[in-house]
Amino acid sequence: MEFLKEIDFTDEEINTIVQNADKNLIEKCKEFPVLIIENLKYLKNLGVTNYKTIFADYSEMFLKDNSVFESIFSKYDTEDLIDKITKNPGIVEYL
């Protein structure tokens, strides 16, 4: 999961994710680092500041194809969405 450093994750954050996530999910993430990085970059560029928390809690959604991932977020008003995600990262589960 070292590829997460490219998106500003620290060693401690990566270790926490690896320790708390399902092992099968971690293996899938290791198979698709480019996909995950692109989806993380999309959220970060959108202005979502707590993208690390969202990845840690909902890693499986970052395995979606980039176009599918982006379509989840692009159907909402950006400012409103960012505000809601910042206040409650768990909302991404219902998008």
Backbone as CSV, one residue per row, in Angstrom:
resi,resn,N_x,N_y,N_z,CA_x,CA_y,CA_z,C_x,C_y,C_z
1,MET,0.812,-1.196,0.000,0.000,0.000,0.000,0.859,1.265,0.000
2,GLU,2.103,1.082,-0.279,3.029,2.217,-0.329,2.611,3.250,-1.369
3,PHE,1.849,2.830,-2.372,1.408,3.749,-3.417,0.577,4.900,-2.847
4,LEU,0.017,4.728,-1.663,-0.781,5.778,-1.044,0.054,7.000,-0.658
5,LYS,1.348,6.809,-0.550,2.227,7.944,-0.237,2.184,8.990,-1.343
6,GLU,1.870,8.551,-2.550,1.755,9.464,-3.685,0.617,10.469,-3.477
7,ILE,-0.332,10.117,-2.644,-1.479,10.975,-2.355,-1.385,11.495,-0.922
8,ASP,-0.180,11.631,-0.422,0.101,12.273,0.873,-0.294,11.478,2.112
9,PHE,-0.473,10.169,1.979,-0.702,9.356,3.170,0.634,9.148,3.878
10,THR,0.604,9.143,5.193,1.810,8.888,5.977,1.948,7.384,6.211
11,ASP,3.121,6.970,6.646,3.331,5.554,6.987,2.340,5.116,8.066
12,GLU,2.112,5.974,9.042,1.194,5.646,10.139,-0.232,5.457,9.625
13,GLU,-0.677,6.333,8.728,-2.024,6.211,8.164,-2.158,4.926,7.355
14,ILE,-1.131,4.608,6.576,-1.155,3.376,5.777,-1.202,2.158,6.683
15,ASN,-0.381,2.145,7.719,-0.370,1.019,8.653,-1.717,0.840,9.330
16,THR,-2.352,1.927,9.703,-3.669,1.856,10.334,-4.696,1.252,9.381
17,ILE,-4.663,1.666,8.141,-5.589,1.125,7.140,-5.363,-0.374,6.971
18,VAL,-4.115,-0.762,6.817,-3.780,-2.173,6.600,-4.195,-3.021,7.800
19,GLN,-3.992,-2.514,8.993,-4.336,-3.269,10.197,-5.840,-3.415,10.397
20,ASN,-6.604,-2.416,9.954,-8.040,-2.412,10.233,-8.905,-2.935,9.088
21,ALA,-8.368,-3.026,7.903,-9.161,-3.452,6.749,-9.131,-4.968,6.587
22,ASP,-10.130,-5.454,5.889,-10.208,-6.863,5.544,-9.009,-7.221,4.652
23,LYS,-8.386,-8.334,4.917,-7.180,-8.731,4.171,-7.445,-8.906,2.683
24,ASN,-8.627,-9.439,2.326,-8.962,-9.588,0.903,-9.074,-8.232,0.215
25,LEU,-9.627,-7.269,0.923,-9.738,-5.919,0.374,-8.363,-5.296,0.169
26,ILE,-7.479,-5.501,1.108,-6.108,-4.972,0.983,-5.428,-5.584,-0.234
27,GLU,-5.605,-6.869,-0.446,-4.999,-7.530,-1.607,-5.561,-6.959,-2.912
28,LYS,-6.868,-6.724,-2.959,-7.469,-6.120,-4.155,-6.919,-4.722,-4.391
29,CYS,-6.757,-3.971,-3.317,-6.206,-2.611,-3.441,-4.788,-2.648,-4.005
30,LYS,-4.019,-3.619,-3.585,-2.639,-3.747,-4.076,-2.603,-4.093,-5.562
31,GLU,-3.666,-4.727,-6.059,-3.731,-5.102,-7.468,-4.069,-3.918,-8.374
32,PHE,-4.695,-2.897,-7.814,-5.175,-1.772,-8.626,-4.739,-0.414,-8.074
33,PRO,-3.449,-0.222,-7.874,-2.996,1.049,-7.282,-3.287,2.267,-8.150
34,VAL,-3.165,2.134,-9.464,-3.394,3.281,-10.352,-4.854,3.730,-10.269
35,LEU,-5.765,2.800,-10.259,-7.187,3.094,-10.147,-7.485,3.831,-8.844
36,ILE,-6.952,3.328,-7.766,-7.177,3.936,-6.455,-6.590,5.343,-6.398
37,ILE,-5.393,5.506,-6.916,-4.751,6.825,-6.921,-5.575,7.818,-7.724
38,GLU,-6.061,7.415,-8.883,-6.864,8.312,-9.709,-8.152,8.720,-8.997
39,ASN,-8.791,7.779,-8.345,-10.021,8.095,-7.624,-9.745,8.994,-6.415
40,LEU,-8.644,8.752,-5.726,-8.263,9.624,-4.615,-7.932,11.030,-5.108
41,LYS,-7.218,11.118,-6.218,-6.884,12.426,-6.793,-8.157,13.177,-7.175
42,TYR,-9.118,12.463,-7.710,-10.380,13.102,-8.083,-11.024,13.757,-6.860
43,LEU,-11.126,13.013,-5.763,-11.725,13.570,-4.547,-10.918,14.748,-4.021
44,LYS,-9.612,14.582,-4.006,-8.732,15.636,-3.507,-8.871,16.893,-4.369
45,ASN,-8.874,16.744,-5.681,-9.005,17.876,-6.590,-10.397,18.502,-6.535
46,LEU,-11.373,17.708,-6.165,-12.733,18.211,-6.015,-12.814,19.168,-4.823
47,GLY,-11.900,18.978,-3.869,-11.873,19.825,-2.687,-12.256,19.103,-1.414
48,VAL,-12.370,17.789,-1.492,-12.703,16.991,-0.323,-11.432,16.858,0.525
49,THR,-11.436,17.492,1.674,-10.228,17.522,2.502,-10.046,16.264,3.353
50,ASN,-11.126,15.558,3.621,-11.033,14.351,4.444,-11.049,13.070,3.599
51,TYR,-10.431,13.155,2.420,-10.373,12.008,1.508,-9.656,10.814,2.124
52,LYS,-8.717,11.050,3.026,-8.002,9.943,3.669,-8.941,9.142,4.572
53,THR,-9.769,9.843,5.309,-10.748,9.185,6.173,-11.731,8.377,5.343
54,ILE,-12.164,8.968,4.248,-13.112,8.270,3.375,-12.477,7.017,2.804
55,PHE,-11.216,7.108,2.386,-10.551,5.915,1.868,-10.395,4.858,2.955
56,ALA,-9.995,5.273,4.130,-9.793,4.318,5.226,-11.096,3.585,5.573
57,ASP,-12.211,4.312,5.548,-13.488,3.721,5.950,-14.252,3.036,4.812
58,TYR,-14.001,3.478,3.573,-14.772,2.974,2.423,-13.847,2.619,1.255
59,SER,-12.783,1.913,1.545,-11.766,1.581,0.539,-12.344,0.887,-0.683
60,GLU,-13.343,0.053,-0.479,-13.895,-0.725,-1.588,-14.471,0.165,-2.690
61,MET,-14.976,1.334,-2.336,-15.560,2.194,-3.371,-14.491,2.768,-4.297
62,PHE,-13.245,2.796,-3.849,-12.159,3.323,-4.664,-11.682,2.308,-5.710
63,LEU,-12.245,1.121,-5.680,-11.945,0.098,-6.678,-12.888,0.190,-7.880
64,LYS,-13.806,1.130,-7.845,-14.723,1.329,-8.978,-13.977,2.003,-10.121
65,ASP,-14.413,1.704,-11.329,-13.863,2.347,-12.509,-13.930,3.860,-12.334
66,ASN,-12.927,4.581,-12.854,-12.855,6.031,-12.663,-14.131,6.742,-13.097
67,SER,-14.674,6.372,-14.238,-15.879,7.057,-14.721,-17.066,6.792,-13.792
68,VAL,-17.178,5.595,-13.287,-18.255,5.264,-12.352,-18.052,6.021,-11.046
69,PHE,-16.817,6.028,-10.561,-16.492,6.732,-9.315,-16.831,8.217,-9.441
70,GLU,-16.387,8.842,-10.519,-16.636,10.272,-10.723,-18.117,10.567,-10.870
71,SER,-18.849,9.678,-11.525,-20.283,9.911,-11.716,-21.044,9.896,-10.388
72,ILE,-20.543,9.181,-9.415,-21.170,9.152,-8.090,-21.196,10.554,-7.489
73,PHE,-20.112,11.286,-7.674,-19.967,12.597,-7.050,-20.413,13.748,-7.949
74,SER,-20.308,13.578,-9.251,-20.574,14.685,-10.167,-22.056,15.032,-10.308
75,LYS,-22.932,14.177,-9.833,-24.363,14.464,-9.978,-24.890,15.399,-8.885
76,TYR,-24.006,15.823,-7.973,-24.399,16.711,-6.888,-23.702,18.059,-7.031
77,ASP,-24.290,19.079,-6.430,-23.655,20.387,-6.369,-22.346,20.240,-5.591
78,THR,-21.244,20.652,-6.183,-19.915,20.412,-5.616,-19.756,21.017,-4.225
79,GLU,-20.091,22.277,-4.069,-19.906,22.934,-2.769,-20.750,22.280,-1.689
80,ASP,-21.993,21.974,-2.017,-22.890,21.333,-1.058,-22.377,19.942,-0.689
81,LEU,-21.944,19.217,-1.686,-21.421,17.872,-1.456,-20.176,17.903,-0.564
82,ILE,-19.253,18.785,-0.866,-18.022,18.888,-0.071,-18.367,19.233,1.376
83,ASP,-19.293,20.173,1.568,-19.709,20.558,2.918,-20.279,19.366,3.671
84,LYS,-21.144,18.607,3.008,-21.768,17.448,3.659,-20.752,16.346,3.955
85,ILE,-19.846,16.103,3.026,-18.831,15.065,3.231,-17.871,15.470,4.341
86,THR,-17.552,16.744,4.420,-16.657,17.225,5.469,-17.288,17.032,6.844
87,LYS,-18.574,17.328,6.947,-19.268,17.197,8.228,-19.563,15.743,8.579
88,ASN,-19.808,14.927,7.556,-20.178,13.534,7.784,-19.635,12.651,6.660
89,PRO,-18.388,12.164,6.806,-17.804,11.341,5.744,-18.610,10.083,5.418
90,GLY,-19.396,9.619,6.357,-20.196,8.418,6.146,-21.267,8.564,5.090
91,ILE,-21.528,9.800,4.707,-22.550,10.041,3.681,-22.170,9.426,2.335
92,VAL,-20.891,9.228,2.087,-20.462,8.663,0.805,-21.031,7.266,0.598
93,GLU,-21.346,6.600,1.664,-21.912,5.260,1.567,-23.292,5.285,0.894
94,TYR,-23.958,6.431,0.962,-25.320,6.544,0.437,-25.414,7.306,-0.881
95,LEU,-24.282,7.709,-1.437,-24.310,8.448,-2.697,-24.571,7.517,-3.866
